[in-house]
């Protein structure tokens, strides 16, 4: 991934980093909502609990992958840009 962003300017990297921060925040929000749904179904012993756990797991894997992208961009940029809440 480092080779992909190597030719980019600092301004381009900063823009990508800010976008990645927004994407990561959204990914975490989706995973948190999935976790709450799973926990509610689990507590109610609902038949959907297994499917909801699988969905939560998928979303957490995606959030972790997004975190790796974000960490690479921040490392290349050299700082964490200021990003306002969405």
WOCORDA-V336737 format. One record per residue. N is the residue number from 0. PHI is phi in degrees with one decimal (* if undefined). PSI is psi as a letter, one per 30 degrees, with the letter a starting at -180 (none if undefined). BURIAL is I if it has 9 or more other ideal C-beta (glycine too) atoms within 8 Angstrom, else O. Layout:
N/PHI/PSI/BURIAL ; N/PHI/PSI/BURIAL
//
This chain:
0/*/e/O ; 1/-58.8/e/O ; 2/-65.5/e/O ; 3/-64.9/e/O ; 4/-96.6/f/I ; 5/-54.6/e/O ; 6/-79.1/f/O ; 7/-79.4/l/O ; 8/-76.1/l/O ; 9/-61.0/e/O ; 10/-63.8/e/O ; 11/-65.6/e/O ; 12/-63.8/e/I ; 13/-63.0/e/I ; 14/-61.8/e/O ; 15/-62.7/e/I ; 16/-65.3/e/I ; 17/-62.5/e/I ; 18/-61.1/e/O ; 19/-65.9/e/I ; 20/-63.4/e/I ; 21/-61.7/e/I ; 22/-62.6/e/I ; 23/-67.5/e/I ; 24/-60.7/e/I ; 25/-67.2/e/I ; 26/-63.2/e/I ; 27/-66.5/e/I ; 28/-63.8/e/O ; 29/-64.0/e/I ; 30/-65.8/e/I ; 31/-64.4/e/O ; 32/-64.3/e/O ; 33/-65.0/e/I ; 34/-62.2/e/I ; 35/-61.5/e/O ; 36/-62.6/e/I ; 37/-62.9/e/I ; 38/-62.8/e/O ; 39/-63.8/e/I ; 40/-66.2/e/I ; 41/-62.8/e/I ; 42/-64.5/e/O ; 43/-88.5/g/O ; 44/53.7/h/O ; 45/-75.6/l/O ; 46/-64.2/f/O ; 47/-81.0/f/O ; 48/-57.4/e/I ; 49/-63.6/e/O ; 50/-66.1/e/O ; 51/-68.3/e/I ; 52/-64.2/e/I ; 53/-62.6/e/O ; 54/-64.6/e/I ; 55/-60.1/e/I ; 56/-60.5/e/O ; 57/-60.5/e/O ; 58/-67.5/e/I ; 59/-68.6/e/I ; 60/-61.8/e/O ; 61/-64.3/e/I ; 62/-64.8/e/I ; 63/-67.3/e/O ; 64/-62.9/e/O ; 65/-63.3/e/I ; 66/-62.8/e/I ; 67/-65.1/e/O ; 68/-61.7/e/I ; 69/-60.5/e/I ; 70/-61.9/e/O ; 71/-64.6/e/I ; 72/-64.5/e/I ; 73/-63.8/e/I ; 74/-61.2/e/O ; 75/-68.2/e/I ; 76/-69.2/e/I ; 77/95.1/f/O ; 78/-161.4/l/O ; 79/-95.7/j/O ; 80/-70.1/l/I ; 81/-72.5/k/O ; 82/-131.4/k/O ; 83/-74.2/l/O ; 84/-57.6/k/O ; 85/-75.3/none/O
//
